[in-house]
Amino acid sequence: MSWRDLHCGEPRPDRLGERLTVAGWADTRRDHGGLVFVDLRDHTGKLQLVVNPERAPAAAEVAHEVRNEFVLQAEGELVARAPDAVNPNLPTGAVELQVDTLRILSRSTPLPFQLDEENVEETTRLRYRWLDLRRERMQRNLRLSHTAIAAIRRTMDELGFVDVWTPAMTRGTPEGARDFLTPVRLQPGKFFALAQSPQLFKQLCMVGGIDRYYQIATCWRDEDLRADRQFEFRQLDLELAFAEQNDVLDVMEAAVVSAFEAVDRPAPTRPFPQLTYDDAMARFGSDKPDLRFGMEIQDATEATRGSEFGVFASAPTVRYIVAPQAFSRAELARLEELAREWGAKGLAYLVRDESGEVRSPIAKFLSERELEALTPEPGATVLFGAGDEAMVARVLGLLRLHLARELDLVEPGRDVFHWIVGFPLFEQDEETGAWTFMHHPFTAPAPGEEEWDESSPVGVHGQHYDLVWNGWELGSGSIRVHDVGVQEKVFRTMGLSAEESQAKFGYLLEALAMGAPPHGGFAMGIERFVALLAGEPDIRQVVAFPKISSGSDPLTGAPTPMPPEVLAELGIAALPQE
Ligand code: ASP
């Protein structure tokens, strides 16, 4: 005997009169003076079972024992519901199973939460994730994730990409995070790092003639957990030989669009627009701007040169945004508090009421020319940032996002994908002044910019690009250095001696010196992508078994301490913890 003939969500009037066996979870049980109704549920939906004690006394006895989330098997005849009992909101709402035999396949202890309960605390949901997974939200998200990934795999296959497995246990890969380490019993005291990405292996695949590589690769990064970050995550990781920047973008766009189509969502139009890094920072104060609304940052540096207002006159950069609302004093005080938290010294403003009247503590210092340039339309507020460029960009960028949320400026259902291109190749550490890579040290300089001053590589651009969706950075990639001399120069600029470069990346330098084709690639965070596709606010909602922000897994209780003998075998000892 098979466990079931149909799924719970499948029976329709075309099967009336058939004898069917179904199996699933008891969603609810209702006793109605003799008749017992059970909604039987599986991942496809619900079917109403009716147990009539006169027709099936043994089944009725079983039915009385049934509690929520018991696993049942029922056999009987599919019948039409009485007209007044038809439920038009349920796909199976015109039929019910008149049960003859009912079996309890599995029982359930009392539940820590009911499946239809809203606002269950997330730690509780994760502690009992097997229950949470039965709920509609997680069922939908995990299946949507599957559908999107399957479409991406199909696209990669069609485009000639080869799925090559690369090691999780490796040497540190410099992606800018801490490594998770794995001790090795056979070599006590030595450690593998868990791959932060397959970066160097995929490059070696290119040197190895694979031509087009991809992988849905798990990556590990020891960073603080956030809405869009877990210790372990997956990337659509790809690399192409003999490729230019636009070739890589083209493949990524095809992958993204195929996932949209697979989940029946209107796909973004290709090609996705490109914005340079400098433009993004100047106009939106972010390298992952949310372009679903305007409120662009505008420059007032010129307009305020020689201003009577000292703060403006002496600031290297003066910029502003115009919010479409005349804020009250209290609202402005709150905004100023936020601006200070983000690093500003204050928040100058010009409010123009609906009546046209201007309120501003700084207006009296501003010249006619300044006021003319800066006074907004009635019913708006100009908020200024003045100071060094990076701080001004950051503060106005964050204010812009904050106000878009507060003032509801984002049109629901709007999707904006775009590329950020033309990043600097290096950035300078604000404290130490040392230069380091912006993306990773394998990114090639822009064509014609290969000759830089190694002690001060100001203004050198990298062939690095990011993909942004509605203000979330989905991923990054670059055209790589394939010339060993250029790669050595990048390492030197980062302050690595020849010995250090050899020690850390000797194998890459050797490979590059043995016939490396020009190549480039990309990696897109799968969970970020799927979370946005599912309309979820964080990636935990699309991960079957995620960790909470402390870095623990409430389900298994991991991580756990290890007995000293186990550690000793690995050649390590744990320091006492407070
Ligand atoms: N390895 C990079 C990352 O994980 C992506 C890439 O450059 O392909 O972010």
Residues whose N, C-alpha, C, O or C-beta is under 5 A from the ligand:
A	BS01	LIG	Q196 S197 Q199 L238 S476 G477 S478 G521 F522 A523
